[in-house]
Amino acid sequence: MDGYAIEHRLVSMLPPLHIVFMNSNYIVPGVNEAFEVISKVFNRGYISFITGPSRTADIERVLSIGVHGPCRFVIIAVDEEIN
């Protein structure tokens, strides 16, 4: 997938629910290790590093969740290769 195309970048920001299916072998202990894995797989374009729903209280100090991305973020990790 071309990381420069706007349509491909919006897929993680516009839906109210973002579901990720991933191989459990890619789970790493920290952010530094995650970037090491990512840099080996993707060498150009944009990366969305989503840790959960965004939170902001910029507007009248009222907490809003999911303003800059999905309100719900679900990760399904499997122990087998996904085809």
Secondary structure, 3 states (H helix, E strand, C coil): CCCCCHHHHHCCCCCCEEEEEEEHHHCCCCHHHHHHHHHHHCCCCCCCCCCCCCEECCCCCCCEECCCCCCEEEEEEECCCCC
